Amino acid sequence: NESGADGINIFVQSEGIMNTNAELILPAIYYNVSVNIDGNDTFIRVRKHNQKYFMTDANGNMLGTECDSILTGFSQGLCAIKLNGKWGYMDKTGKIVIEPIYDFARVFTQDGISRVRKGNENMFIDKTGKCITSVDKTLSGMVHNRALVVLDGEKCLIDRNGCKICNIDCDKIYSFEDDFMATIISNGKAQKIDTMGNVVLKTDYGYIGTFNENIALAEHKDRWG
């Protein structure tokens, strides 16, 4: 509980983490905590009531320093953190390995590539921070050696070298998934494209999720099934 200006007690919800033995790893004093798994390693993403963030290992030991923001946690061994208004990446020891110089950043995909923006330059980088290719705008992450971007003013599909595969005519685009297909939305209707940009499925649904054993989540007129 916290005391308000008028003396009335205000209940503030707090969260913590305990293990399977009901032992507290982190006390229930934080605004939000969430478990993050990357490979065989488990981490905890913590948001304090003062809106600062930090990461811990599975035992609650803090990694690195407090940050202005953290995305979802570690992915491909790196964690996107925001310090002094800029995004960078730290490794699993808490060491900053890509300096916080970006105005926009996303997590590294399974391809070991992230999309970032520095000033007006939109680009894909590898885990050393090296720029792989620059584009007008990134529309998705690089997954299965494919990303959806705006290049030379047109929406298109590119490979990791920045080579254009084909133009894509749609209103909205989602990243490629484990089924090697991406969902695109045209005139409110969802379609699936393959890694060459060919439309392999047309529907009247508003959205289609990832196929798993030939089944995918779908939305139609705000109803899901």
C-alpha positions in Angstrom: 0.0 0.0 0.0 1.0 3.6 -0.6 -0.4 6.7 1.1 -2.0 9.3 -1.2 -1.9 13.1 -0.8 -5.2 13.0 1.1 -4.0 10.3 3.4 -6.1 7.6 1.7 -4.2 4.3 1.3 -3.8 3.3 -2.4 -3.3 -0.3 -3.3 -0.4 -0.8 -5.7 -0.1 -4.3 -7.3 3.4 -5.8 -7.1 4.8 -8.9 -8.6 7.7 -11.3 -7.9 9.0 -14.7 -8.9 9.2 -18.0 -7.0 10.6 -21.4 -8.0 8.9 -24.8 -8.0 9.8 -25.2 -4.3 7.8 -22.0 -3.5 11.0 -20.2 -2.7 11.1 -16.5 -3.6 13.7 -15.7 -6.3 12.5 -12.1 -6.5 10.3 -10.5 -3.8 6.9 -9.2 -4.8 7.9 -5.6 -4.9 8.0 -5.0 -8.7 5.5 -3.5 -11.1 5.9 -6.4 -13.6 8.1 -9.5 -14.0 8.1 -12.0 -16.8 10.1 -15.1 -17.6 12.3 -15.1 -20.7 13.8 -18.3 -22.2 16.5 -18.1 -24.8 17.9 -21.5 -25.8 18.6 -23.5 -22.7 18.9 -20.4 -20.5 16.2 -18.8 -18.3 16.1 -15.1 -17.5 13.7 -12.7 -15.7 12.7 -9.3 -17.1 11.8 -6.8 -14.4 10.0 -3.5 -14.5 10.1 -1.4 -11.4 7.4 1.0 -10.2 9.7 3.9 -11.2 9.4 2.5 -14.8 13.1 1.4 -14.9 13.9 -2.1 -16.2 16.5 -4.7 -15.6 17.3 -8.4 -16.4 18.3 -11.1 -14.0 19.4 -14.7 -14.4 17.3 -17.7 -13.3 18.5 -17.1 -9.7 17.5 -13.4 -9.6 21.0 -12.1 -10.0 21.0 -8.8 -11.8 22.6 -8.6 -15.3 24.1 -5.3 -16.4 22.5 -2.1 -15.2 19.0 -0.6 -15.0 17.6 0.6 -18.3 15.0 2.9 -19.6 13.3 0.0 -21.4 13.9 -3.6 -22.4 12.0 -5.4 -25.2 11.0 -9.0 -24.5 14.4 -10.1 -23.1 17.1 -12.2 -24.6 16.9 -13.6 -28.1 19.8 -15.3 -29.9 22.0 -14.5 -26.9 21.4 -10.7 -27.0 18.9 -8.4 -25.3 17.7 -5.1 -26.7 18.0 -2.4 -24.0 17.3 1.4 -24.1 19.7 3.7 -22.3 19.5 7.5 -22.4 16.9 7.4 -25.1 18.9 5.1 -27.5 18.8 1.3 -28.1 21.6 -1.1 -28.0 22.2 -4.8 -27.0 23.8 -6.6 -24.1 24.9 -10.2 -23.9 24.0 -12.8 -21.3 26.7 -11.6 -18.9 25.2 -8.1 -18.9 28.0 -6.6 -21.0 26.9 -4.1 -23.7 28.2 -5.6 -27.0 26.4 -3.2 -29.4 26.4 0.4 -28.2 23.1 2.1 -27.7 23.1 4.4 -30.8 19.8 3.4 -32.4 16.5 5.3 -32.3 14.5 2.0 -33.0 15.4 -1.6 -32.5 13.9 -5.1 -32.4 15.0 -8.5 -31.1 17.3 -10.7 -33.1 15.5 -13.3 -35.1 16.5 -16.9 -35.5 18.6 -15.8 -38.5 20.8 -13.8 -36.1 19.7 -10.5 -37.6 17.9 -7.5 -36.1 16.3 -4.5 -37.7 17.2 -1.0 -36.4 16.9 2.6 -37.2 19.6 5.3 -36.7 18.3 8.7 -37.6 16.7 8.3 -41.0 18.6 5.1 -41.9 16.7 1.9 -41.6 18.9 -1.2 -41.7 19.4 -4.8 -40.7 22.4 -5.7 -38.5 24.2 -8.9 -37.4 25.1 -9.8 -33.9 28.4 -7.8 -34.1 26.4 -4.6 -35.0 27.6 -4.7 -38.6 25.1 -3.3 -41.1 24.0 -6.0 -43.6 21.8 -3.9 -45.8 19.9 -0.6 -45.6 16.4 0.0 -46.9 13.8 2.8 -47.0 11.8 1.1 -44.2 11.7 -2.3 -42.5 8.3 -3.9 -42.3 9.3 -7.3 -40.7 12.2 -9.0 -39.2 14.6 -11.2 -41.2 13.3 -14.8 -40.9 14.3 -17.7 -43.1 16.5 -15.4 -45.1 13.6 -13.2 -46.0 12.3 -9.8 -44.9 9.5 -7.5 -46.0 10.6 -3.9 -46.6 10.1 -0.7 -48.5 12.9 -0.3 -51.1 13.0 2.4 -53.7 9.5 3.4 -52.6 7.9 0.0 -53.1 6.9 -2.8 -50.7 9.0 -5.8 -51.6 10.5 -9.1 -50.3 14.4 -9.1 -50.0 17.0 -11.7 -48.9 19.6 -11.1 -46.2 22.0 -9.5 -48.8 19.4 -6.9 -49.7 18.6 -8.4 -53.1 15.0 -7.9 -54.1 13.0 -11.1 -54.6 9.8 -9.5 -55.8 7.4 -6.6 -55.1 4.5 -7.2 -52.7 1.1 -5.5 -53.2 -0.7 -5.4 -49.8 -1.9 -3.1 -47.0 -0.2 -4.9 -44.1 2.6 -7.5 -43.8 3.7 -9.9 -41.0 7.0 -11.7 -40.6 7.7 -15.2 -42.0 7.0 -17.9 -39.5 8.1 -21.5 -38.8 5.8 -22.7 -41.6 7.9 -20.7 -44.1 5.0 -18.5 -45.0 4.1 -14.9 -44.2 0.6 -13.4 -43.8 -0.3 -10.3 -45.9 -3.5 -8.3 -45.7 -5.0 -6.9 -48.9 -8.4 -5.1 -48.8 -9.1 -6.6 -45.4 -8.5 -10.2 -46.5 -5.6 -12.4 -45.3 -3.4 -14.3 -47.7 -0.3 -16.4 -47.3 2.8 -16.0 -49.4 5.8 -18.3 -49.6 9.5 -17.3 -49.5 9.5 -16.4 -53.2 6.5 -14.1 -52.8 4.0 -16.4 -54.4 0.4 -16.3 -53.0 -0.2 -19.9 -51.8 -3.5 -19.3 -49.9 -6.3 -16.8 -50.3 -9.0 -16.3 -47.7 -11.8 -14.1 -46.6 -10.4 -13.9 -43.1 -9.0 -10.8 -41.5 -6.0 -12.6 -40.2 -4.3 -16.0 -40.4 -1.7 -17.2 -37.9 1.1 -19.7 -38.2 0.2 -23.2 -39.5 1.1 -26.1 -37.2 0.2 -29.5 -38.5 -2.0 -27.9 -41.1 -4.0 -25.9 -38.5 -3.8 -22.1 -38.0 -5.6 -19.5 -35.9 -7.9 -17.3 -37.9 -10.0 -14.1 -37.3 -13.2 -13.2 -39.1 -15.3 -10.1 -38.1 -13.7 -10.0 -34.6 -14.3 -13.7 -34.0 -11.5 -16.2 -33.6 -11.3 -19.8 -34.3 
